[in-house]
Amino acid sequence: MGVVRSRLDPAATAANREAMLARLAELAAEHAKALGGGGPKYVERHRRRGKLPARERVELLVDPDSPFLELSPLAAWGTDFPVGASVVTGIGVVEGVECVVIANDPTVRGGASNPWTVKKTFRAMDIARENRLPLVNLVESGGADLPTQKEIFIPGGRLFRDLTRLSAAGIPTISLVFGNSTAGGAYVPGMSDYVVMVRERAKVFLGGPPLVKMATGEESDDESLGGAEMHARVSGLADYFAEDEHDAIRLGRSIVRRLNHRKPGPAPLAGYAEPLYDEDELLGIVPPDLKTPFDPREVIARVVDGSDFDEFKPLYGTSLVTGWATLHGHPVGILANARGVLFSEESQKAAQFIQLANQTGTPLLFLQNTTGYMVGAEYEQKGIIKHGALMINAVSNSRVPHLTVVMGASYGAGNYGMCGRAYDPRFLFTWPSAKSAVMGPAQLAGVLSIVGRQAAQARGQAYDEEADAAMRAMVEAQIEAESLPFFLSGRVYDDGVIDPRDTRTVLGLCLSAIGNAPPPAAPAGPAYGVFRH
């Protein structure tokens, strides 16, 4: 109980550190692609038009020297679309209020929305809804990327539905329109609570002059059809008329200041201490080979306040570490995999711990490094299915906020029991060392080999060993590629791949954001489904 005594030997973990630094260099290179927008040519053209790039708009919107937690920066990685998916999303502080910001990047294909733009935007809006954060849209988009309309049109309607539901739930929505907002995109300002438009820049219409000409024969121009001044003076769509982009951002900040926003969640404890150990040492904890176990207490000691961690049931179910701590003054309950495999004891321990956290309204932090639940006749007979189901039941029906960090392996149903994406953690981040799949590449290829061998035997045929070796190599390579963090982050299965040294800061920002929503109410009926003991 109390302060964690680190046993980490920096000299012995030098190889781990070098491997992590190499992965971080790869991460920086991929982030640079998103930061570059549409490339120098299109960024320069955008500036020549007197416009600011998306990230500069965000920087001016948020309070000076305040952090901006960018979300899903690698969205669309590994696809035919640019890394970042032509939109910037994140959480920033505006006039002292934490807000979700969604900024179209018009230097990438005119800010047109592709399928990954839609997924990334939906995720940002989910975060606004779950944590009751005001939503600020920085709008300049040519609408849907038409060649992919079949993947955008039908699911994309959710964007407008969600905007109205945010407003109905009392969560403010604000649109600052810097340029085109056409077709379906016109409904973004149309369904926002507050709308600011920039003089001679904002163009908001369901159909531009060419479409109007084709549909009705009417001759029109951009300004009379959907210009900022027309919407401010005639249609009434614009609530505020800005002289330029800086003025629009000033007006946006003023709107947020007048929201009279108050955080209903409990305030963090004052006077908390920094961890006793250097965050830089987090780089050396996870081995390159995830089959090699590591002690998650070494991570906890470098993340929580004062390295102070009260471990719960330390002698029982020792493959899962559970306990209580504070992080930037916010109380948290932590579940962390110690040796990868989850047995019946770990499952029962987790379920009890989750129930205790729900009794006290304490958010839960899951630190994942799991190969899944144990298999084999002995463990089946001891009830691993019902005990794993017990843990998953507890995670599924827990009412307190969950945060997840995938540090290493995240395989099989262990991903579910440790609150993977399907279990709706408020936030989920991965380290560059993480891998996630139904099982390890070698295990999956081996299973397919066994099944194929048995099928050949049942048919009385000789098994083609050469073809088997080729199949195994191909499957292992495919699963390895599809389990890597960039691939998963590209599909918005997490909220970002982060430097391990930033873990404490990122989690602190998330816990602060969570405080914008009131504590969960007690359920009207049973808190959990039926537990099989």
N, C-alpha and C positions, 0 to 999 in steps of 0.2 A: 504494500500500500504506500502511496505517496510518490516522491520523486523517483523517476526511472534512473537507474544507474547504468549508463551506457558501457557496453563491452566492445564497442566498435574499434577496430584497429585500423586506422587510415592506411598504414603501410600494407596491410594484408588485403585491403580492398582497392588498391591502386588500379588493378586491371578492370574492375567493375566501373570505376570512375572514368577510365579512358574510353570504355565501350559506350557509356552514357554520353560523354562529351561528343563522341562521333555521331550518335543519334541526334543530339541537340543541334549539331552543325547541319545535318540533313533537314531538321525541322525549321531552322532559320532560313534555309534556302527555299523551302516551300512557302513559308510565311512571306518571304520577299516577293513571291509571285502575286500573292493577294494584295500586298501593299503597293505593287506596281500598277494596279488597275489595268486599264487597257493597253498599257505600254507608253513609252515616252512620246510617241507621235500623237496619240489621242489625248494624253494628258496635256501636252503643250497646246494642242488645238482648243481644248476646253478652256485653258487659261487665256488664250488669245481672245476668246469670246467674253472675257471679263468674269468668268465663273470660277468658283472654288472647287477643288476636288472634294469628294465625299468625306474623307477623313479630316480634312481641314474644317469642313462645316461642323463635324462632330466635336473637334477640338475647341472651336469657338463656342459651341453650345454648352459644353460642360464647364463646371466651375474651374477657375485657374488652379493648377497644381493638384487637382483631384484625379483619382485613378479612373480609367475607363476599362472595364472588364469586357474585352471583345469576345463574342460568342461565335462558335462554328467558323473560324477563319479559314479552315481547310475544306469547307463544303465544296463539292464537285470535284475534289481531287481524284485523279484516276479516271475521269470521264472525258467526254468530248468538249466539255465546257471549261472556261477559265477557273482556276482555283479562286475560291471566294464567292463564286456564284453571282457576281455582279451586284452584290449588296453587302453593306457593313451593318452588323447588328451587335448590340452589347448593352451593358448597364453602366450608366454614368450618373454623376451627381449634378443636378441643375438647380441652382438657387437653393442648395441644401437638401434637395429632394432627389432620392434615387429614382431614376427613370429608365425604362427600356427605350433604346434608340434604334430605329431602322432607317438606314440611309442608302438610297439607290446610288449606284456608281455609274454615272452616265458616260464615263470613258470606256466602259465595257459594253460594246454593242448597243450604245445609246441607253444603257440601263435597263434593257429589255429583260423580262423575267423568263428564265428557263426552268425546267422541272426542279433543279436544286435550289434556285432562288425561292421557289414556292415552299419547299421543305424547310429551308433555313428561316424564312419569314414566319412560317407557322410555329416553329420552335420558339422564336423570340416572343411571339404573341402568347404562347402557352405560358412562358415564364412571367410575362406581364400579368396574365390572369391569375395564375396560382399564387403569386406573391403580391398581388394588388399594387403593381407599380404603374404609374402614369406612362403612357406610350406616346413617344414623339416620333413622327414620320418626317424624314427629310426627303421630299419627293422630287424626283426628276427621272421619269421613266417613259420609254416609248411603248410600254404595255407588254404584251406577251411576245415571246420569241416565236413568231408564226410557224416556222417549220416544225416546232414541237408542240403546237397547239393541242394535239390530241392528248398529250400528257399534262397539259396545264389547265385547259378550259374547264373541265368538270370539277376536279379537286380545287381549282383556284377560287371557286365561288365561296369557299370557306373563309377566305380573307375578309370579305365584306360582312359575312355573318358574324365572325368573331369581333370585328370592330363594333358592331351594334351591341353585341353581348357585353363587351367590355364597358361600353357606355351605360348599358342598362344595369350593370353591377356597380355603378358608381366609380369606375376606374376611368380617369380622364384620358381622352385621346386628342392629340394635337397634330395637325399637318402644317408643315412649312413647305410651300410649293415654290421651287426655284426654277422650274422649267416645264417641260411637257409632262402632262398627266392625262393621257388620252385613253379612249375606249373604256375598258373595265377599270383602268387605273384612275379614271375620273371619280370613281366611287370612293377612293381612299379619302380625298378631302370631303367628298359629299357625305360620308358617313362618320366624319370626325366631329368631335365636340367644338373644336376651335380650328379655324383655318386662316393662315397668313399667306398672301400671295405677293410675289415680287413684280413691281412695275416693269412692263415690257419684256418680262422674262417668262412668267408663269403662263402656261397655255393649258386650260382645262376644258376638254370637250369630249362628248361621247364619240363624235366623228369629226375628223378634221375636214378642211375645205375640199380635198379631193373626194372623200367619201360622201360628203353632203352633195357635191356636184353629181356624183354617180347615182346617188339614191333619190334625189329630189329635183335635180337640175338647177338648184339654187347656187348663185355665185356668192362667195363670202371670203373673208380674210381671217387670219388667226385672231387678231385683236377683237374684232366685232363678234366673232363666234365664241371665243373662250379666253380672252385676255384678262389680265388681273384687274384692270380698271373697269372693264365691263362687269366682271363678277362683283367688284366692290360697289359699283354705283347702280347697276341694273338688276342682275339676277339675285344678288344678296348672298351668293355662295361664299364670298370672301368676307371674313369678319374684320380682318386687318389688312391694310394696303401698305406694303413696304417699299421704300425707295430703292433699296438694293439688298444684296444678300446679307451684309452685316446688319442692316436694319431689320431684316426678317428674323435673324437670330436674336437680336436684341428684344424684339417683340415676343418671340417664343419663350425666352427666359422670363420676361415679364409675366406672361400667362402662367407659367409654372409657379412663379413667386406668389401669384394671387389665388392659387388653388386651395390655400389654407390646409395643406396636407399635413397630417399627423400620423406617426407610426403607432399603431395600437399594440404591437408586440412588446414583450418585456425588454427593458433597456439592458444593455450588457453591464456586467460588473465593472466597477471602476478600479483602477490601480492594479491591473493584472501585470504579471511579469512576462518577459520574453523567455523563450526556451533557453535552457542552460547550455545547449550544444549548438554548434555552428550548422546553419542550414546547408552550407556548402557540402557537408559530409553526406547529405542525402544522395549525392551523385554516386557514392560508392556502395550503397546498400544492396541494390538489386543486381544479382549476377547476370551476365549475358545469357547463360543457359538457365532457363526458368525451371528446369528439373532440380536445380540446386536450391534448397530452402533458405530463407533468411528470416530473421526475427523482426516482426513488425513493430515491436516495442522501440526499436532503434528509430523507426520513422516517427512513431508517436512522440518520442522524447524530443524530436526536433520540430514538431508542429504545434503541440499544445502549450498553453501558458505555463511557464515555470517548469516545464517538463514534468508536471505533476499529474499522475495518472493513478486513480484508485481502481485496481484490477478486481473484477468480479469473478468469483469461482476460478481462481488461478490454478487449482489442482485438479479440476474436472474438465474433461473435454479440451485438453491442452492444445489441440490443433486449431482452436479458435480462441483468440484473445478478446475479452470483453471488459469494459470498464468505463469509468466516468472521468471527465476532465472539463476544462474550459478552454475556449479558443477565441482570442481577442475579447475575452470577457463573456462569451456566450457559452452556457452549459451545453455539453454534448455527451451522448453515449456513443462509444466506439466499438465496432465489431471488426476485427482484423484477422485474416487468415495467417496462421503461423507455419503450417507445414503442408498447405495446399489441400489435402483431402479432408472432406467433412464426413465424420462418422455419426452414429446415432447420438452419442454423448454431446457432441458439438451442436447438433441440431436441436436437442432439447434445451441445452444451455442458451442458445440463441433465442429460442422462442420465449423462454422465461425473461431474458434480458429485455427483449423488445416489449413485453408486457409491462415490465417495470418502468421503462422509458415512457410508455403511454400513460401510466398512472401519474407521472410527474410532469408530463408535457415537454419532455426533453428531446430535442432533435437528435437524430441518429446519423452517425458517419460510418460508412462501410468502406474499409480498405481492402480491396480485392487482390488476392493472389491464390486462386483456387483451381484445382483440376477437377472439381466436382465431388459428388457423393460417392462413397466407397462401394465397389461392386464385389460380388463373390458369394458363394453359398453361405458361408458363415454369417456374413453381414445381412444378406437377405433374410435369413432365419431370425436374426436379432431384430428385424423390423426397420431396416434402413429406408424402405419406401415410406412407411407411415411416419417415421421421424423426420425424413426430408420434407414430406408433405406438411408436417407440423411447422417446420421452420418457414417454408414458403407461404403457408397460410398466415403466419404471424406477420411476415413482411408485407404480404398483399393487403392485409386489413389494418395495419398500423396507421394511426391517424396523425402522428407527428411528422414534421418534415424530415425527409431523408436526403443525404448527400452521399455521393459515391465517387471514390477515386480508384481507378484500376491501375495498380502498380505493376503487376506481373501477369500471371495467367488468369484467364477468365473463361473456363471451359465448362461445357455441359450445363446441367441444372444448377451447378454451383454459381453460375452467372445469375440465375434467378433468385436463389436463396440469399445471395449477397447483394440484392437490389440492383440488377442490371437495368438497362434502358426500358425493357418491357414493364418494369414495376414502378415506373414514373417517379424516380427520385427528382427532387426539385432541381438539382444540378448533378451532372455527371462529367467528370474529367478523367483523362487518361495520361499516364506517363509515356514517354517514348519507348519504354521497355515493355509495354503491355502487349498482350496477344489475346484474341478472343475467337472462339469457334466452338462447334458442337463437341469436338474433342481435338487432341493434338494431331498434327499432320501424320505422323508415323502410325498412331493408333487407328486413325480413320482409314488410311491406306491398307493397314494390316487387316482390318475388319472386312474390307471389300475383297481382299485376297482370300481370306478364309471362306467367305461366302461363295466366291467364284470356284474355289477348289472343291468345296462340297457339292456344288451344282454339277461340276464335271464328273465327279465320282458317282453321283446319282444317275447320270446318263451313261455311265460306263465308258467315259472318254478319258484319254490321257490329258493331263493338265499342261498347258503351254507355259513353261517356266519363264521363257524369254519374254513372252507377252505380259506375264504377270509382273516381272521386274520393271518393264517399261510403264505399265499401268501404275504401279506403286510410285515410281519416280514422278510421273506426271501429276498424280493426285497429291502427293506430298508438296510439290512445288505450288500447285494451285491453292491448297489450303493454307500453306505458309503465307503466300501473298495476300490472301483474303482475310487473314487473321491479324495483320499488322495494323498499328494504330492509325497510320495515314489513310489507309483504305477505309477503315471503319469511320473515322472522323469525316472523310469525304462524303459519306452517306448519312451524315448527321446522326450517327448512333451515339455520339457524345457531344458535349458542349465545347470541346477543344482539347488538343494535346498540349500539355503544359510542362514547363521546366520543373523538375521536382523541387528546386529551390524556391519556387513561387507558390508551393502548395499552401503554406500557412496564410499568405496574403489572399490568394484566390478564395480559400474557404472562409476567411474572415469577411470578405466582400459579400459572399453568398449568404452567410448567416445574417449579416446586416440587412441585406435585401429581403430575406425571409421575414424579418421583423416588421415589414410593411403590411403583412396580413395578420389578422387576429389569430390567437391560438385556436386550434381546432376544437369544435364543440363536441361534447360527449354524444355518442350515438344514441339514437332512440331505442334501438334493439340491442342484441348481443354484439359485442365489439369484434368478435371473431367467428369464423365458421367452426364447424365441429372439429376438435382436436382428437386425433387417434393417439392415445398414449401407449 
